Each structure stands twice: as structure tokens, then as C-alpha cells.
């Protein structure tokens, strides 16, 4: 993934925490990308349950915790 693509993803993210971009998809699911290593990504449903992931279990647990702690703020400026 190019630097320009990563910048566009970051610019369009609804929330960024610890270099993870959180983007709400049209169906309400949350797409999470680790901007430092774009091969690490996952999709959570709005309750924080994993739908799909290319992350290891530890990283997935971390982003789920970030999401659950901040889900009320996602998309708010």
C-alpha cells in the first residue's frame, strides 16, 4: 500500500488511536487498519465482535478494547 493510500485512509478515518484507523462502513461495521503495518487489519461489528481479521490474537484484543472504550466517540469531532 502506498503512502498516499495510507494518508487517504487516515484522512477519511472516523477515529485514530495508537496508529490504528477506525472507519465506519455503510453497514455499520468498523474497519480497522494498523497504519504502521497495513497487512494488519480487521472488521468488527458495532458490538465489537470480530467479523474478519488478519491480525494476531493479541493485536485483535487490543483494537477491540480500543474500540469498546471509545465507540461512543467514533465519528464525532
C-alpha positions, 0 to 999 in steps of 0.5 A, a space after each residue: 500500500 502506498 503512502 498516499 493510500 495510507 494518508 487517504 485512509 487516515 484522512 477519511 478515518 472516523 477515529 485514530 488511536 495508537 496508529 490504528 484507523 477506525 472507519 465506519 462502513 455503510 453497514 455499520 461495521 468498523 474497519 480497522 487498519 494498523 497504519 504502521 503495518 497495513 497487512 494488519 487489519 480487521 472488521 468488527 461489528 458495532 458490538 465489537 465482535 470480530 467479523 474478519 481479521 488478519 491480525 494476531 490474537 493479541 493485536 485483535 484484543 487490543 483494537 477491540 478494547 480500543 474500540 469498546 472504550 471509545 465507540 461512543 466517540 467514533 465519528 464525532 469531532 
